[in-house]
Amino acid sequence: MLLLASASHCRAAEDALPDAPRPQQAAAPQAANPCDVRNAGATVAATAALRATEVTAPGISTVSNPRIADTVVCVPHMPVIVNWYARFLNGPQVKALTPLQKAHLAARNLIDPFNLLTIFGEAGISVAINSHSPYGPGMAGWARNSGVSFTQDMTGEFFGTFLIPSIVHQDPHYHRLPQATMKRRIFHAIYQIAWTQGDNGKGMLNYADLLGFAIDDEVSNLYVPDRQTDAAATASRYGIALATAPIDNFITEFLPDVASHIHVQIVVIQRIINQVAKTDQNTGP
């Protein structure tokens, strides 16, 4: 009986004991997220700085018991998008344009809202000042004037931004020199009418201007009403086009500097630059 009682007592004691812990499988280590690494590093550095401040200058730190906070502040980075229309402010581009990109650039310049507004506005002023012009008065005269101006601008973009630069491998961008001296920048805006840079970054004749202006004028002789088409008149218009071309370059070169001093919205400045600084006026190397 004593043996049976002892055995029963032992079994009861064993039943009262807790079960032995089951072996757990070790969790597979996970690679640290770059964002988590940056967050941890930033918060550890901030905590260390606070503790150092408290030790060196007691009472300055206003944070009691500083600790690492579990806060996600890292955001994913978006892919870099090259905005070719920022060429007048950003300077030289990261790569040369292909012929297709040059054609796209010419089309964008042509249908730019500011460009269209300028064409229609100038046509309206011209008709209002002289209702007896070859275009005629009223809305019909304004429409004809606008159509001729739009066609001239389209011809200029086609030859000066797309066709000629594509054939001779010329860069159709204007590159500012914001870090150069004033004399250098003025000279830069003038001589680029005759000397520019190619798609390879090397200097070359500015065929887009030297040939483009002549081609534009000859094509305009075919459809512009009441226009003198003799050699002397054509040569005169060609010379005037070359002589006045640096005006657009001066605006392109210096207008962003003015905007930075008077805090004008850069979006407005960019729209103006895209219109007045035609891409067929390029700079030298």
C-alpha positions in Angstrom: 0.0 0.0 0.0 2.8 2.4 0.8 4.4 1.7 -2.5 1.2 2.4 -4.3 0.6 5.6 -2.4 4.1 6.8 -3.2 3.7 6.1 -6.9 0.4 7.9 -7.0 1.9 10.9 -5.1 4.8 11.0 -7.6 2.5 10.9 -10.6 0.4 13.8 -9.2 3.5 15.8 -8.6 4.7 15.2 -12.1 1.3 16.3 -13.5 1.5 19.5 -11.5 4.8 20.5 -13.1 4.6 22.8 -16.2 5.3 21.4 -19.6 8.8 21.8 -20.9 9.1 24.6 -23.4 8.9 23.5 -27.0 11.9 24.3 -29.2 11.2 27.3 -31.5 12.5 27.7 -35.0 14.7 30.7 -35.3 13.1 33.4 -37.6 14.9 33.9 -40.8 16.9 37.2 -40.7 15.4 39.9 -42.9 17.5 42.3 -44.9 17.4 45.8 -43.5 15.4 48.3 -45.6 17.6 51.2 -46.7 14.9 53.5 -45.4 15.0 51.9 -42.0 18.7 52.2 -41.9 18.6 55.9 -42.6 15.9 56.4 -40.0 17.8 54.5 -37.4 21.0 56.3 -38.1 19.2 59.7 -38.0 17.4 59.0 -34.7 20.5 57.6 -33.0 22.5 60.6 -34.1 19.8 62.9 -32.8 19.7 61.1 -29.5 23.4 61.2 -29.1 23.5 64.9 -29.8 20.8 65.6 -27.2 22.7 63.5 -24.6 26.0 65.3 -25.4 24.3 68.7 -25.1 22.9 67.7 -21.7 26.3 66.6 -20.4 28.3 69.6 -21.7 25.7 72.2 -21.0 23.2 71.0 -18.4 19.8 72.6 -18.5 19.9 73.5 -22.2 18.3 70.4 -23.5 14.5 70.6 -23.1 13.9 67.0 -23.8 13.6 64.7 -20.8 14.7 61.1 -21.2 15.4 61.3 -25.0 14.8 58.1 -26.8 14.7 56.7 -30.3 11.3 57.3 -31.8 9.8 54.8 -34.2 8.9 57.3 -36.9 9.2 56.7 -40.6 10.3 59.8 -42.4 11.9 58.3 -45.4 10.1 58.6 -48.7 10.8 56.7 -51.9 12.8 58.6 -54.5 11.1 59.3 -57.8 13.1 58.7 -61.1 14.9 61.7 -62.5 12.9 63.2 -65.3 14.9 65.4 -67.8 12.9 68.6 -68.5 14.3 69.7 -71.8 12.3 73.0 -71.5 14.5 74.0 -68.6 17.4 74.4 -71.0 17.5 78.2 -70.7 18.0 78.0 -66.9 19.9 74.8 -66.4 22.6 75.3 -69.0 24.1 72.4 -71.1 22.0 69.3 -71.4 22.9 65.9 -70.2 22.9 64.4 -73.8 22.4 65.5 -77.4 19.0 65.4 -78.9 18.0 62.9 -81.5 16.3 64.1 -84.7 13.0 63.0 -83.4 13.6 64.9 -80.2 14.5 68.0 -82.2 11.3 67.7 -84.1 9.3 67.3 -80.9 11.1 70.4 -79.5 10.2 72.4 -82.6 6.5 71.4 -82.2 6.5 72.3 -78.6 8.0 75.7 -79.3 5.4 76.3 -82.0 2.2 75.4 -80.0 3.4 76.8 -76.7 0.5 78.9 -75.3 2.6 81.9 -74.8 3.8 81.7 -78.4 0.3 81.5 -79.7 -0.8 84.4 -77.5 2.0 86.5 -78.9 1.1 85.7 -82.5 -2.6 86.4 -82.0 -1.9 89.6 -80.0 0.5 91.0 -82.5 -1.9 90.3 -85.3 -4.7 92.1 -83.5 -2.6 95.2 -82.8 -1.4 95.3 -86.4 -4.9 95.2 -87.8 -6.2 97.7 -85.2 -3.4 100.2 -86.1 -3.7 99.8 -89.9 -7.1 98.4 -91.1 -6.0 99.1 -94.7 -3.2 96.6 -94.7 -3.1 93.8 -97.3 -4.7 91.6 -94.6 -7.9 93.7 -94.5 -9.9 95.0 -91.5 -11.9 93.3 -88.8 -11.9 89.7 -87.8 -11.1 88.5 -91.3 -8.0 90.6 -91.4 -6.9 89.5 -88.0 -7.4 85.8 -89.0 -5.3 86.2 -92.1 -2.6 88.1 -90.3 -2.5 85.4 -87.6 -2.3 82.7 -90.2 0.6 84.2 -91.9 2.5 84.9 -88.7 1.9 81.3 -87.5 3.1 79.9 -90.8 6.3 82.0 -90.6 6.9 80.8 -87.1 6.3 77.2 -88.1 8.7 77.5 -91.0 11.4 79.0 -88.7 10.9 76.2 -86.2 11.0 73.5 -88.9 14.2 74.7 -90.4 16.0 76.3 -87.4 15.2 73.8 -84.7 14.6 70.5 -86.5 15.8 70.1 -90.1 19.1 72.0 -90.2 20.3 71.0 -86.8 19.4 67.4 -87.6 21.3 67.4 -90.9 24.5 69.2 -89.6 24.3 67.6 -86.1 23.9 71.0 -84.4 22.7 71.5 -80.8 19.5 73.5 -80.9 19.8 74.7 -77.3 20.8 78.0 -76.0 23.3 77.7 -73.1 23.6 80.5 -70.6 26.8 81.5 -68.9 25.5 82.7 -65.5 28.9 82.4 -63.8 30.9 84.3 -66.4 31.7 88.0 -66.3 29.3 90.6 -67.7 31.6 91.4 -70.7 31.9 87.7 -71.4 28.2 87.1 -71.3 27.4 90.0 -73.6 30.0 88.9 -76.1 28.7 85.3 -75.7 25.1 86.4 -76.7 26.3 88.3 -79.8 28.8 85.9 -81.3 26.7 82.8 -80.9 24.7 84.0 -84.0 27.6 82.8 -86.1 29.3 80.2 -83.9 27.6 77.6 -81.9 28.2 74.0 -80.7 27.4 70.7 -82.2 25.7 67.6 -80.7 29.2 66.4 -79.7 29.8 69.6 -77.7 32.4 71.0 -80.1 32.3 74.4 -81.8 30.8 74.8 -85.3 29.2 77.4 -87.5 25.6 78.2 -86.6 24.0 76.9 -89.8 20.5 77.2 -88.1 20.9 81.0 -88.1 23.1 81.6 -91.1 21.1 79.4 -93.4 17.8 79.3 -91.6 17.1 83.0 -91.7 17.7 83.0 -95.5 15.5 80.0 -96.1 12.7 81.4 -93.9 12.7 84.7 -95.9 12.7 83.0 -99.2 9.8 80.8 -98.2 7.9 83.8 -96.8 8.3 85.5 -100.2 5.9 82.8 -101.6 2.8 83.7 -99.5 3.3 86.9 -97.5 1.0 89.5 -99.2 2.3 92.8 -100.5 5.9 91.9 -99.9 9.0 93.0 -101.9 10.7 89.9 -103.2 13.7 91.4 -105.1 17.2 90.6 -104.1 17.8 94.0 -102.3 14.8 93.7 -100.1 15.5 90.0 -99.3 19.1 90.9 -98.4 18.0 93.8 -96.2 15.5 91.6 -94.3 18.3 88.9 -93.8 20.7 91.5 -92.4 18.1 92.8 -90.0 17.3 89.3 -88.8 20.9 88.6 -88.0 21.4 92.1 -86.4 18.4 91.8 -84.1 18.9 88.1 -83.2 21.1 88.9 -80.2 18.2 90.8 -78.5 16.5 87.5 -77.8 19.8 86.1 -76.5 20.2 89.0 -74.1 16.8 88.4 -72.7 17.5 84.7 -72.3 20.9 85.4 -70.7 20.0 88.1 -68.2 16.2 87.8 -67.5 16.7 84.9 -64.9 19.2 87.1 -63.0 16.6 89.9 -62.8 13.9 87.5 -61.7 16.1 86.2 -58.9 16.5 89.7 -57.5 12.8 90.8 -57.7 11.5 87.4 -56.7 9.3 86.9 -59.8 7.7 83.5 -60.1 10.2 81.4 -62.2 7.3 79.7 -64.0 6.3 83.1 -65.6 9.9 83.8 -66.5 10.3 80.4 -68.0 7.3 80.9 -70.2 8.7 84.2 -71.4 12.1 82.8 -72.1 10.7 79.9 -74.1 9.1 82.3 -76.4 11.6 85.1 -76.9 14.7 82.9 -77.0 14.1 80.9 -80.1 16.1 77.7 -80.1 17.6 78.5 -83.5 19.8 81.1 -81.8 22.5 79.0 -80.2 25.7 79.7 -78.3 29.3 78.9 -78.8 31.2 76.4 -76.8 
